[in-house]
Amino acid sequence: MPLVSEYMTGGVVKVEIPGNRYDVLKVLKRTGISGLPVLMGGKLVGIITRRDLLYNPEENQLALLMTPDPIVIRPSATIQEAAQLMISHHVRRLPVLDGDTLVGLISIADLILAIARMRISVEVREFVIPTFALWEETPLPLVGRIMEISGYEAFPILNAASELKGIISERDLIRHATIEDTVIESDLSTTGIDDDEWTWESIRDVHTISYGISRVSLEDCSVKKAMISNVIMVSANATASECALRMKRSHVDQLPVVNEDGKLKSMLFDRELIKVLLPGPT
């Protein structure tokens, strides 16, 4: 079984504490990656992902957004061990440490590359999962909320004729995300309270407090304007390595699974496909 050192990404893009979400959002938009190691004083202290930004919209500080003490792996471990850790801990990436030094990052995308090269003939029908689709006119902010509630990181998009028109993923949400600053005014007026309920004249005056809120917001548009419309589809009898190769070549994390008539049946996610590396399937 190949080793982590053979497939990990070296020269990892990372962020440092102290920092804020603007720094992270800028890197995620520029690179298209889904998560970054967080360092403090040269030592690994956490992982920050696009999910952390999208689903904690009002938090700004990197130290509060990140997941501290991430699961790590050593370069000499096998990719099977990496897959087991990712699946059992529900993570998409593992920092690779040599002692206390961060030497790389291995992600689900790296494991997908390994699967593509291994020519695994297991049919992907064993790894597809049920899904539901969204209408192409669904507002993008609502799509983000549905992703958060459901735990799904991507959805197929259908038109009114139930035809598959695209895919929307968290990566697409990040591309259409901005940091929005607003000012909220809070009314501390005591209007309507009887005079005899108060003993201090000063607190019966009208008072307001203004304070700023900064949050991550999604563009106010329909999902069809943000989705990827060039959809790569597969059949349920495609092999694991065939699907992995399509994912790598198309730079996607999921593939719609269709029947012989091209109708959507289910979805194949990369996080499910890496299960082919676990003991059992051959």
Secondary structure, DSSP 8 states (H G I E B T S, - for coil): --BHHHH-B-S---EESS-BHHHHHHHHHHH--SEEEEEETTEEEEEEEHHHHHTSTT--BHHHHSEES---B-TTSBHHHHHHHHHHHT-SEEEEEETTEEEEEEEHHHHHHHHHHHT---BGGGT-B----EETTSBHHHHHHHHHHH--SEEEEE-TT--EEEEEEHHHHHHTEEEEEEEEEEE---TT--GGG-S-GGGGS--EEEEEEEEEEE-SSBGGGTSB-S---B-TTSBHHHHHHHHHHHT-SEEEEE-TT--EEEEEEHHHHGGGGSSS--
